[in-house]
Amino acid sequence: MTSSPEDQLATMIANISEKTGKPLPEWIAIIEKSGLEKHGAILKLLKEEHGVTHGFANLIAAKARETGEEVDPVAVQYSGSKEALRPLYEDIVKFARTLGSDVEIAPKKTSVSLRRKKQFALITPATKTRIDMGVALKGEEPTERLETYNAMCSHKVRLETVADFDDEAKDWIKEAYSRSG
């Protein structure tokens, strides 16, 4: 019988001291003392200077970098130079919610997926001045404004202002929604 990923993680944590020679709090203290913050740099330190195997080094590095704080991916996406795009993002989400009670807003690290039974749209702050709104409209012919995109969202619409999220853009997202049910 195979164990779950959670069981495997618990086993690794329980075995850190035996397999690496130090308990997790000591490893975290070493990392804090080093001043390293990036995952890759911490991995390198643990593997090269302390002889820790990759699996345990990866686990220790991840645990050392945990802050306990929940990070809002949308707040991160629309911060700094992309902050001005937040009202446009909010308008798209507000409109998507009107399509049906089954619309799920699913933030990811670099984008927000709009789903029903499957993803029908994707909101990505592509540049500091533009959101790419992907829509799942497989089979639709591209136009000057409705460009081909990728496998998950066949087309994208480039939006720079709230005014760009016009009736035409809303019709595309509405059609993508209707196809996802």
N, C-alpha and C positions, 0 to 999 in steps of 0.2 A: 504494500500500500504506500503510495507516494504521499509525502507531507505537503502541506500548503506552503506558499511563499512566506506567510507569517510564521509558521512553525520553523521553517528553515532559518529565518532571520533570528528568531528567539534562540535557536541552537547556536548559531554563530556568535551571538552576543554572549551567551553563557560560556562559550569556549574561547573568548578573546584572550583571557589571562593565560590559559593553558597553552594555546597555540602561538601567542606572540610574546609571552614572558611578562606582560604587564596588564593590569586591569584597564578598562576603558577610561576611567577618570584620570589615570596617569598619562595615557596617550593624549587625552584632550588637553591636559596641562602642558605637555611637550609641544603640542601644536600651538596653543595660545602663546607660549614663551617664544616660539619661532617667529611669530608675527605674520605667518602666512595665512592668506584668506581664500585663495583660489583652490578649487578642488584638485586640479592637476598638479599644482605646486605641492600641496599637502601629500598627494599620492607619491610624488617623486621623493620627498623627504622620508616618508615611512618606508618605502621600498629600498631606496639606495642607501640611506644612512642608518636604518634600523633593521633591514632585512625582512620586513613584513611582506607576506605574500600579497598578490594583487587583490584577491577577494577580501581579505581582512583589512588591507590598506584602504580599499574603497569604502568599506563599512565604517571604519574609524573616521575617515575624512568626512563622510556624510554626517555622522553623529556629531562631529566637532563643529560642523557648520550649521547645525540646527539652531534656530533662535527661539523656537517656541511660538513665534509670532506668525499669524496667518497673513499672508500677503495677498492683497486684492490684485489679481492680474490685470483687471481693467484699469485700475488706478495707475499701475505701472506703465501700461501701454500708452495711456494718454497723459503722461507727465512730461515735464521738460519741454523740448521743442515741439512735441506733438499735442500739447495741452489744448491748443486752439481747435483741434479736431473733435474734442469731447462732445460738444453740442450736436455735431453731425452724427456721431455714434449714438447718442441718446435718442435722436429722432428716428434712426433706423430701428433701434430696439423697440421704441414706443410703437412704431407702425407694425412691426412684426407681432407684437403682443395682441394687436387688434385682429389678426388673422384667425385666431382660434385659441381656446383655452389649453390646447395641447402643445403650444409652442414652448420649447425648452431653450433657454438662454444658457449656453455652456462656455464660460470663459476658459481659455487655454493660455499658455504663456505668451504667445505673440498674436493671438487672434481670438475672436469669439464666434463660436459655432451656433447657428440657429437650426434647431432640429425639431422634427415631429416624430415620425417613426424612424426617419433617417435624416441626415443633414440636408437642408435645402438651401442654406446660405451661409456665408462666412464673411465676417467683418474684420478686415486687417488694416491697421494703420501702416500703410506701405512706406510713406515718406512723411516728413514733417508737415507737408501741405496736402496730403492725399490719403484717402481711405480707398482700398480696393474692396468692393463688395462682390464677392463671388456668389453666383447663383447656379443651381443645378437645373439646367435647361438643355439637357442632351437632345441633340437633333435639331436645335434651332440654328439657323444660319447666322453667323456673326454679322454685325453691322459696324459702322464707324464707332459707335458708342458701346455696343455689346460685343466685347472681344472674347476670343477663345482664351481658356484659362488652364485648368488642370483636370485630373481624373475625378476628384471629389466634387468640384464645382466646374462644370463645363465652360462657363462664361464668367467674365467679370465686367464690372462697370467702375470706372474711375470717378470718384466723387471728391471734390475739393471744397465745396461749400454746402450749407444746408439747402440752398436753392438747387443744387445739382441732384438732390434727392427728390426729384419731381415726380409727376404722375407716371411718366414712362418708367422710371427706375422702380417705383412702387408696383407697377403692373408686372415687372419682371420678377420681383420678389414674391408677389402674390401668386403668380403662375408656378414658380418653383415650389412654393408651399403646397399648392393644390396637387402637384405631381408627387409629393412626398408621402401622401396618405395612403 
